[in-house]
């Protein structure tokens, strides 16, 4: 039998829900307490009931993009929700602008990289530098055009000096990426590089173990391959990356152009 929550706890819970919404997190899942006898009665209240209390207080927990069935408009709503983001330290570490994502909002294939670089930060679009040129060639080799797919990154601000994103930065920014994926609904995802793969899969393993297989990511198939920037540093791995892309092509029923070797 449900209990009436303490008013102070209601306010605290409402503030916490609002805080997560500002981070772009709208989905909440119940986790059973491992030792319920050590908790206060109000702390043992199931999360769905707690959220019901929030709704009674007219706290908004609905994603902005849910108001439209048009994926292009939904993506725009997510971008507007991000705003001029200051949710993590990267906002004060020299980034010029948010690099949201680009491509077909109804794409069957989505590439997910690590973070914007200097060129991307300047232009506001992912993968436009040397690594982006190589990615374009990889896409073309698959028999596709860049405009046919969707491209985004784990985080949307350039880390200073193009350093590897910190874990807390990925955790703060990736919920927006999850919402982009949910809107686009691709048939296949390709994680480019270790940061993207480990963040999406929550698996701490080397690339050699992550590649060459399909993963289930929230009902969508996900493959892992090398980041184009890594391939520029070690061109010997391009053959291995092509094997990964061929696996994706087979899944999507794509045929490479005749000139591709």
Buried (B, 14 or more C-beta within 10 A) or exposed (E): EEEEBBEEBBEEBBEEBEEBBEBBBBEEEEEEEEEEEEEEEBEEBEEEEBBEBBEEEEBEBEBBBEEBEEBEEBBBBBBEBBEEBEBBBBEEEEBBBBBBBBBBBBBBBBBBBBBBBEBBBBBBBBBBBEBBBBBBEBBBBBBBEBEBBBBBBBBBBBBEEEEEBBEEBBBBBBBBBBBBBBBBBBBBBBBBBBBBBBBBBEEEEEBEEBBEEEBEBEEBBBBBBBBBBBBBEEEEBBEBBBEBBBBBBEBBEBEBEEEEE
